[in-house]
Amino acid sequence: MRYTSVVGLATAFLSLTFPVSIAADPRYCNNKTPIDAKDFTLEQSPDNAHVAALAKHFESTHKKVSVTGVLASANRALRKGSPPVGSGSPVEAWEWNAGDYKGMEWTPQGITSSADALGSGKWNDHEAWIVSWHNKDGSSVRLSFVDRKTHEYRHVLLVYPTADDDFKPIHIHAGGILWYGNVLYVVDTKNGIRAFDLQNLWEVEVADGVGKMKDGKGYSADGYRYVLPQIRWYKWTPGESSPFRFSWIALDRSDKPDTLLIGEFVREGEKDKKDQPVPIRLVKYELDADTRRLRTNDKGIATASWAHCIDVNRVQGGVSYDGKFYLSRSNGRAPKTGDLFTWEEGKKANEHKGFFMAGNEDLSYNPVRKEYYTVTEYDGGRYILAYGV
């Protein structure tokens, strides 16, 4: 549904521009210490060998499925929504079904689309979104696979294989996700990036518990029908930079090669152990479009190709394309609203106050449709929102 005939980010940019300082290059945003991309390194782990062993079991029992199969098995539906809007009216707004829209157990965080997965914008002729949710006690992460044509969806539980015949749930915030070919990247706030194998979606028994069932006759996932296993890590290996927070993630296909953009969520006035302001940084890592892995050296180390410090607090998500950055800042529950920042390196940022409704989270860009997506997190106000640009 379209709320106005000419809407979106481009219109808002023309009508709302408040200059905001973004530091030229310092680590602490105070012009004292320069930031260096080579200090931001990740170590790629060997692939989890248990994935292959488990895959053989699920394949032999005809319970290994595809992304298309999960989409086709959707058992819930989005509803057309009419969210409160700020200056940037969405071109589409979809709310979750009643239980997911209002429920207290799970909270949506990250969003990615089939335009991230493949440059065509489609996956096996499907346009789709994937959304991450963490549960209230931090013990599990689930994904929603959403078919954009039907607006039907299915939840899938993320798991970590611990043995050739067992797996456990994932205990992270999952603040940002990225679908890139056959890999789903999920940020792990303190530890780096986890990679999940979309070639190994497995159907399990609909029962309590996660992993091998007590009777040894199958596997379960706390009532969910499908699980997605972690295949590898990209673990934070700090150089001279202070600890990095992997708060959100996005893809930039305009870079050559493609890059991952990672950013940090920092509250106002935060100080580190040395009583210094906690830095707020953006970092990019190069991707290999053939292997769908981060580019690493012969020792498995991925070094950032670009890094920059910014002065924007509470950034929940961001994207970049053709040298322009879009950052999403949250300000709390309604009646508060979220803000959008647009920025190009070497220039001041433009702040668009109240652009998002309350609870704005991760961002994802679709260069095929020329749209940006976000999700909102608060119970009673959870949407997938699309903005034209």
C-alpha positions, 0 to 999 in steps of 0.5 A: 500500500502507498500512503502518498503519491510521492513519499520516501527518503528523498522527499524528507531529505529536501524538507528536513536538514539539520547539520550534525557534526561527524568527526573527520577521523578520530577514534574517540570523536575528539580529534586526539587519536586517529582511527586505523582500519587495520586495527579492526580484524576478525579471525575466521574459524574452521567450518563446524564439522558437526554441520556436515554430519547432521546434514547427512542425517537430515538428508537421509531422512528427507528433512533437509529443506531449502529457503524456498521450501521454508517460504512455501510452508508459511503458517502465519501472515502479515497484515496491512498496517497503519503505523504512526508516521513521522516526516518520512511516510513509508510506502509500505507498512506490514504488521505481524500477526496478533501474537507476534505484534503484541507478544512479550516473549520475542522482540524483532531486531534485524532485517535483510532481504533477497536483494542482499542475497542476490543482485537480482533482488530475488531468490528462486523467483521469490522476493523475501525478507528475513527478520531476526528476533531475540527472546526476553531471557536471551536464550534463543534467536529465531528468524522470520522468513517472509514471502513478499508476494503473499506476505506469509511467513514462518519462524525458524530457530537458530542453532549451534551444532555441538556434536555429530548428533546434537545442537543447542540454541544461540544466546545472542541479541541478533541486532543485525543480520545480512543474507548474502548468497547461501550465508546468513550473517548475524552480529554477536555484540561482543564477539564478532559475526556468526555465519549460518548455512542456508544450504542446511535448513533442517526440519525437526519434530514440533516438540519441546526442547532444543536438540536431540530428543530424550528418546533419541528418535529425532530432534526438536526446537522448542516447538518450531518446525525448522532450524538453521545451523551456525557454520562458522565464526568471524571472531573479534581479534582487537588490535590497537582499537578499543573493544568493538560492539557489533550492533548491526550489519548491512551490505554495500553492493556499490563497493568493489568488491562488495562490503559488510558495513558494521556499526556500534550502538552507544548511549549518551555519555558512556565512558570506558574503563579509562574514563574516556568517551566510548567511541562510535565507529563504522567499519567495512570488511570486503566480501568474496562474491564467489565463496560468500565469505569475508576476504581473509589472508592466508591465516584466516584474518579479515582486516577492515578495508575502511573505518570511521568514527561518528558522533551519533548516539543510539544507532540501531542500524545503517546502510551505505550506497554510492558513498552515502550513509543512512543511520537509524537512531532510536529514542524510546517508546512512543510518543517519542520517534526515531531519527534518520541521519544522512551523511557523506564522508568529509561532510556534516550529517543531516538529521531528520528528526522524527523520521521513523516511528518509535522502536526503529531498528536495523536497516537494509537497502534494496538497490533493485527497488530503491527501497530501505527497510526497517523493523520496529521492536515495541510490543503493540507496534511491530512493523516491517516498513519500506521507504522509497528513495 
